[in-house]
């Protein structure tokens, strides 16, 4: 599946992405390698395991880093470490994320979403989505030591800040984080369009979300429009569905893997992973609104649709990382689902092989 890179008005562009475009160049083949789940409300070192919304892999130790999106409402905001052993996933540690003064985050003050190992320093980098409700809380990009101690961060792009009539929508803010260019760049993804960029996806049209490229000081080097698919089904209950970016991962070649996560009440989830190529895309960091602008979005090609694999369920995938290579040279992708601390959902780890 490919979206056109031609510069088009946003209204025309969103109509164009409602249908796939045939291509003679097939997407790379993917294969399901394994699936494992963790028990609901599992207890580990005094915490409730759940809400896992980001994952990363350290090739030096073969250990995985995960982050919970608990807003310090059950226990303090925190990360976990773990590893695969005999096809099962075992947690090995947990640390609270700390504020600059060394205290834990108060309830409701932070919304952790994604996490990455720093390939240069070994520190942890993580994102907080932000909040648009009774009060406005800007999204944030922060760094921490292995023990959760605050070590700094970088500012977000000005147009991603919360304001009364502009900035991210509620639950459509800073969702994905990845390092690129060997750790020289940080790339973040908004889950959905900014308020000024138009409507969220519906079954009739997609939307444009922003991918932002920054250097390690926070300087914005570029920002691109990413074309989200329309919502995949109508809800039998009449509720509105949605589709947005839930994770982003550098492909190591100047592009990204982007997870589009769609949910429709009464139907369930659709999870698609795309390869996104920003080459030739318009730099939109100075475009106030994408709603009526002529922009050239990133190109994308479907890599995997989880509905095509023999999984126990297609749940709320929110994290993605490269895992170790297989003996035949293929790379593995490890995905994690956020169960929202709900007994009706699951904490699921899925391993795919990518040729």
C-alpha angles and dihedrals in degrees: 000000000000132000119213117257094208117123106254138163109268094247091055092043094053090051090049094057094055090088132042120248116225117238135185091220106080123214114259113272119258130193133195109243102173150335130207133172136204122225117265113263090002112183119228126172093335096314136104109240112224145092091066102178104162138034137183135177130224108210091196093062101017086232126137128223119210134181129210121218091216102138089217087276097120099021131341117297106276153166131229135206126210147152141212115254121178092343094308127101118237125190114229105181149347135210132186116238109242135211121234090268091056096253126122120255115271118240113285095009096104138029110198114206116158137018136194138179111239104241090208104043106016090236123136121251120195141172133226113207099216131227138258107186134083086349135017117246117181121229113256142204112208139171131215141178122253087268093055094256113151112253103168138275141209131263119257122239112281094240090057093062122108115256133162096265104008139052130050123347122237110288090001099088136098105349111147136047133179139162118235137183093036093306097313092111136045117207122194133187131210112221093226142354122306114250090256092049098068141261125335116253120289131177086270100053145005127230142224120255123186126244112197127201118202136171122235092272092055097255109151109236097175146339127207137192115242116201111228120206121246117261107283100227145010117254115245088212093056093244120140117256126206143201129204147145112284099174143003130201131185112243091208092241102080095279137084144233108231125196114213110198118192127182129190121184111243092015107056136218134336115198121190128173117208134189106229123201116196095186109124093008119137117260100235100178090112096039105106095200131015092195095091103010125112104238137164106226127207114276117244137193127192113252101171141355110200091211087072094062129081096249128154087235141346100235138170102305110194106155136056134177140162111255130194122306119259121238090258091058098255118136121236125225118204119202129189130199128219109226093193086228086283124142088216092064135053142230098233131180116197127187120202129182117224123199 
